[in-house]
């Protein structure tokens, strides 16, 4: 019996040591990554102090060209968007930044499904796993959405299990190196997409809405200019899904700049890689038009 207890105890001691060492290795890979999403998101959470921050999903990270924004507005820019994510990821990210500094302007590229409508909110937590335990804002999101998951995340082996390969790749040979978070799309749309966008505007997610409205209030309290935006979508898209966002903007007096169905871009395949994402040429044209509209709104920065 004593031998059995001893073996169990030794097993847990060995596993604890392995878990701690594995955590240190993953932290090192994260902090010293050479590219990919690992480097972009590490900088977004920990080091950037840019004047202008772009938030949103994959549409944000490939639609807003930092160099054009910087040349036109004479301010530094960093794109902190994250593919397939929205307010549940971006809110704790922004709160983490505000612990470090205050940007002058935040451009939030809205994607309704990720930012206002109901869905499986826990799916957005996977992108935050690597940052869990490092500040109160991320921990709070887990407490509110997945309290049981917090227990699992005590283990570094669990926390990094799905990200370890990406961490190694982005440390040794990243698939891409983002330009201030910007990751351009290369190629041209070769097919004619069908309009598969949902039109229901009733299934509002109360938690997402709370985070959006709280973010607006916090930006106002900190004298940070906040602009909600909708970049071009290929021509088949319906704009009705943005109705709840437009309502919030009117109630909170937040500018909403939409080029969602801009005829010059949205009707032209040469500016798209697929129905939702513009290629680099589309991104350049859109960013120039966006800056012009931003200036015309006379938003003081």
C-alpha positions as CSV (number, residue, x, y, z in Angstrom):
1,X,0.0,0.0,0.0
2,X,2.8,2.4,0.9
3,X,4.5,1.6,-2.4
4,X,1.3,2.4,-4.3
5,X,0.9,5.7,-2.5
6,X,4.5,6.5,-3.2
7,X,4.2,5.8,-6.9
8,X,1.0,7.9,-7.1
9,X,2.8,10.8,-5.3
10,X,5.9,10.5,-7.6
11,X,3.7,10.5,-10.6
12,X,2.0,13.8,-9.6
13,X,5.4,15.3,-8.7
14,X,6.9,14.3,-12.1
15,X,3.8,15.5,-14.0
16,X,3.9,18.8,-12.1
17,X,7.5,19.3,-13.0
18,X,6.8,18.5,-16.7
19,X,3.8,20.9,-16.7
20,X,5.9,23.8,-15.2
21,X,8.8,23.2,-17.7
22,X,6.4,22.9,-20.6
23,X,4.8,26.2,-19.5
24,X,8.1,28.0,-19.4
25,X,9.0,26.7,-22.9
26,X,5.7,27.9,-24.3
27,X,6.1,31.3,-22.7
28,X,9.5,31.6,-24.2
29,X,8.3,30.6,-27.7
30,X,5.5,33.1,-27.4
31,X,7.7,36.0,-26.3
32,X,10.4,35.3,-28.9
33,X,8.2,34.3,-31.9
34,X,9.4,35.6,-35.2
35,X,6.1,36.0,-36.9
36,X,2.6,34.6,-37.5
37,X,-0.4,35.2,-35.3
38,X,1.8,34.4,-32.2
39,X,4.0,37.5,-32.7
40,X,1.2,39.7,-33.8
41,X,-1.0,38.9,-30.8
42,X,1.8,38.9,-28.3
43,X,2.7,42.5,-29.4
44,X,-1.0,43.5,-29.3
45,X,-1.4,42.3,-25.8
46,X,2.0,43.3,-24.4
47,X,4.0,45.8,-26.2
48,X,2.2,48.0,-28.8
49,X,1.7,51.6,-27.8
50,X,0.4,52.8,-31.2
51,X,-1.8,55.9,-31.5
52,X,-4.4,54.1,-33.6
53,X,-5.6,50.6,-32.8
54,X,-7.7,48.5,-35.3
55,X,-9.9,45.8,-33.7
56,X,-12.1,43.1,-35.2
57,X,-12.0,39.8,-37.0
58,X,-10.1,38.6,-40.0
59,X,-11.7,41.4,-42.0
60,X,-9.9,43.9,-39.8
61,X,-6.4,42.3,-40.2
62,X,-6.5,42.3,-44.0
63,X,-8.6,45.4,-44.8
64,X,-6.8,48.3,-43.1
65,X,-3.4,49.1,-44.5
66,X,-1.3,50.6,-41.6
67,X,1.1,52.5,-43.9
68,X,-1.8,54.4,-45.6
69,X,-3.4,55.2,-42.2
70,X,0.0,56.4,-40.8
71,X,0.9,58.5,-43.9
72,X,-2.6,60.1,-43.9
73,X,-3.2,60.7,-40.2
74,X,0.4,61.1,-39.1
75,X,0.0,58.6,-36.3
76,X,1.3,55.2,-35.5
77,X,-1.0,52.2,-36.2
78,X,-1.3,48.6,-35.0
79,X,-3.9,46.1,-36.2
80,X,-4.9,43.9,-33.2
81,X,-7.7,42.0,-34.9
82,X,-8.0,38.2,-34.6
83,X,-9.4,35.8,-37.2
84,X,-12.8,34.3,-36.4
85,X,-13.1,36.4,-33.3
86,X,-15.0,39.5,-32.1
87,X,-15.9,41.4,-28.9
88,X,-15.4,38.5,-26.5
89,X,-11.7,38.4,-27.6
90,X,-11.2,42.1,-28.3
91,X,-12.7,43.4,-25.0
92,X,-10.2,41.8,-22.7
93,X,-7.4,42.6,-25.2
94,X,-8.4,46.3,-25.1
95,X,-8.7,46.3,-21.3
96,X,-5.2,44.8,-21.2
97,X,-3.9,47.6,-23.4
98,X,-5.5,50.3,-21.3
99,X,-3.6,49.0,-18.3
100,X,-0.4,50.0,-20.2
101,X,-1.4,53.1,-22.2
102,X,-4.3,54.9,-23.9
103,X,-4.5,54.9,-27.7
104,X,-5.9,58.1,-29.4
105,X,-8.3,56.3,-31.8
106,X,-9.8,52.8,-32.0
107,X,-11.3,51.6,-35.3
108,X,-13.5,48.6,-34.6
109,X,-14.4,46.6,-37.7
110,X,-17.8,45.1,-36.8
111,X,-18.8,41.5,-37.8
112,X,-22.3,41.1,-36.5
113,X,-22.2,37.3,-35.9
114,X,-19.1,37.7,-33.8
115,X,-20.0,41.0,-32.1
116,X,-23.8,41.1,-31.4
117,X,-25.7,37.9,-32.3
118,X,-26.1,34.7,-30.3
119,X,-23.9,31.8,-30.8
120,X,-21.4,29.5,-29.0
121,X,-19.5,32.2,-27.0
122,X,-17.1,29.6,-25.6
123,X,-15.5,29.1,-29.0
124,X,-13.9,32.6,-28.8
125,X,-12.1,31.5,-25.6
126,X,-9.6,29.3,-27.5
127,X,-7.7,32.3,-28.8
128,X,-7.3,33.6,-25.2
129,X,-6.0,30.3,-23.7
130,X,-2.3,31.3,-24.1
131,X,-3.0,34.5,-22.2
132,X,-5.0,33.1,-19.4
133,X,-3.7,33.8,-15.9
134,X,-1.7,36.8,-17.1
135,X,-4.2,39.5,-16.2
136,X,-7.6,39.9,-14.5
137,X,-9.4,40.9,-17.7
138,X,-8.9,37.6,-19.5
139,X,-9.5,35.6,-16.3
140,X,-12.8,37.5,-15.8
141,X,-14.1,36.4,-19.3
142,X,-13.4,32.8,-18.4
143,X,-15.1,33.2,-15.0
144,X,-18.2,34.6,-16.7
145,X,-18.4,32.2,-19.7
146,X,-16.6,29.0,-18.7
147,X,-15.8,28.7,-14.9
148,X,-15.1,24.9,-15.3
149,X,-12.6,25.7,-18.0
150,X,-10.6,27.7,-15.5
151,X,-9.8,24.6,-13.5
152,X,-8.4,22.9,-16.6
153,X,-6.3,25.9,-17.5
154,X,-4.3,25.5,-14.3
155,X,-2.4,22.9,-16.3
156,X,0.1,24.4,-18.8
157,X,-0.2,21.1,-20.8
158,X,-3.9,21.7,-21.3
159,X,-3.5,25.5,-21.8
160,X,-1.1,25.1,-24.7
161,X,-2.0,21.7,-26.1
162,X,-3.7,23.1,-29.2
163,X,-1.3,25.9,-29.7
164,X,2.1,24.3,-29.2
165,X,2.7,23.4,-32.9
166,X,1.8,27.0,-33.9
167,X,4.1,28.3,-31.2
168,X,7.0,26.2,-32.5
169,X,6.3,27.1,-36.2
170,X,6.0,30.8,-35.5
171,X,9.3,30.7,-33.6
172,X,11.3,28.6,-36.2
173,X,9.7,29.4,-39.5
174,X,6.5,31.5,-39.4
175,X,4.1,31.2,-42.3
176,X,3.8,35.0,-42.5
177,X,5.1,38.1,-40.9
178,X,2.4,40.7,-40.2
179,X,3.0,44.3,-40.9
180,X,2.0,46.0,-37.7
181,X,-0.6,43.3,-37.4
182,X,-1.8,43.7,-41.0
183,X,-1.9,40.5,-43.0
184,X,-2.8,41.1,-46.6
185,X,-4.6,38.6,-48.8
186,X,-3.1,37.7,-52.2
187,X,-5.2,36.5,-55.1
188,X,-8.5,37.3,-56.9
189,X,-12.0,36.0,-56.5
190,X,-12.6,33.4,-59.2
191,X,-16.2,32.4,-58.6
192,X,-19.6,34.1,-58.1
193,X,-20.7,33.8,-54.4
194,X,-24.3,33.3,-53.4
195,X,-25.9,35.4,-50.7
196,X,-25.7,33.1,-47.7
197,X,-25.8,35.8,-45.1
198,X,-28.6,35.3,-42.5
199,X,-31.2,38.1,-42.2
200,X,-32.6,37.5,-38.7
201,X,-31.9,40.5,-36.5
202,X,-33.7,39.4,-33.3
203,X,-31.3,37.0,-31.6
204,X,-29.2,39.5,-29.8
205,X,-26.6,38.2,-27.4
206,X,-26.9,40.1,-24.2
207,X,-23.4,39.4,-23.1
208,X,-21.8,40.6,-26.4
209,X,-24.1,43.7,-26.3
210,X,-23.0,44.4,-22.7
211,X,-19.3,44.2,-23.7
212,X,-19.8,46.4,-26.7
213,X,-21.6,49.1,-24.7
214,X,-19.1,48.8,-21.8
215,X,-16.2,49.3,-24.3
216,X,-17.9,52.4,-25.6
217,X,-18.4,53.8,-22.1
218,X,-14.8,53.1,-21.1
219,X,-13.4,54.8,-24.3
220,X,-15.5,57.9,-23.5
221,X,-14.3,57.9,-19.9
222,X,-10.7,57.7,-21.1
223,X,-11.2,60.3,-23.9
224,X,-10.4,57.7,-26.6
225,X,-12.1,58.2,-29.9
226,X,-14.0,55.1,-31.1
227,X,-15.3,54.5,-34.6
228,X,-17.3,51.5,-35.6
229,X,-16.8,50.5,-39.2
230,X,-17.9,48.0,-41.9
231,X,-15.5,47.5,-44.8
232,X,-16.6,46.2,-48.2
233,X,-18.2,42.9,-48.8
234,X,-18.7,41.4,-52.2
235,X,-22.0,42.4,-53.8
236,X,-24.3,39.7,-52.6
237,X,-24.3,40.8,-49.0
238,X,-27.3,42.1,-47.1
239,X,-26.6,45.0,-44.7
240,X,-29.6,44.3,-42.5
241,X,-27.6,42.3,-40.0
242,X,-25.9,45.6,-38.9
243,X,-29.2,47.1,-37.7
244,X,-28.5,46.4,-33.9
245,X,-25.0,47.9,-34.2
246,X,-26.3,51.0,-35.9
247,X,-28.9,51.4,-33.2
248,X,-26.2,51.2,-30.5
249,X,-24.1,53.8,-32.3
250,X,-27.0,56.2,-32.5
251,X,-27.9,55.7,-28.8
252,X,-24.3,56.0,-27.7
253,X,-23.4,58.7,-30.3
254,X,-20.6,56.7,-31.8
255,X,-19.6,57.2,-35.5
256,X,-20.3,54.3,-37.8
257,X,-18.5,54.4,-41.1
258,X,-19.8,51.9,-43.6
259,X,-18.4,51.0,-47.0
260,X,-20.1,47.6,-46.8
261,X,-21.8,48.0,-50.2
262,X,-19.5,50.5,-51.7
263,X,-20.2,50.3,-55.4
264,X,-16.7,51.0,-56.6
265,X,-15.3,48.1,-54.6
266,X,-18.1,45.7,-53.8
267,X,-19.2,45.2,-57.4
268,X,-15.7,44.3,-58.6
269,X,-14.2,40.8,-58.2
270,X,-10.7,42.1,-58.8
271,X,-10.6,43.6,-55.3
272,X,-11.6,40.3,-53.4
273,X,-10.1,37.0,-52.5
274,X,-13.4,35.6,-51.4
275,X,-16.8,37.2,-50.7
276,X,-15.9,38.5,-47.3
277,X,-12.2,39.4,-47.7
278,X,-10.5,41.9,-50.0
279,X,-7.1,41.3,-51.4
280,X,-4.3,43.8,-51.0
281,X,-5.5,46.0,-53.9
282,X,-9.0,46.2,-52.5
283,X,-7.5,46.9,-49.0
284,X,-5.4,49.8,-50.3
285,X,-8.3,51.4,-52.1
286,X,-10.7,50.9,-49.2
287,X,-8.2,52.3,-46.7
288,X,-7.7,55.5,-48.7
289,X,-11.5,56.0,-49.0
290,X,-11.9,55.2,-45.2
291,X,-9.3,57.8,-44.3
292,X,-11.0,60.4,-46.5
293,X,-14.4,59.7,-44.8
294,X,-12.8,59.7,-41.4
295,X,-11.4,63.2,-42.0
296,X,-14.7,64.4,-43.4
297,X,-16.4,63.5,-40.2
298,X,-14.0,66.0,-38.5
299,X,-13.3,63.6,-35.6
300,X,-10.7,65.3,-33.4
301,X,-7.7,63.1,-32.6
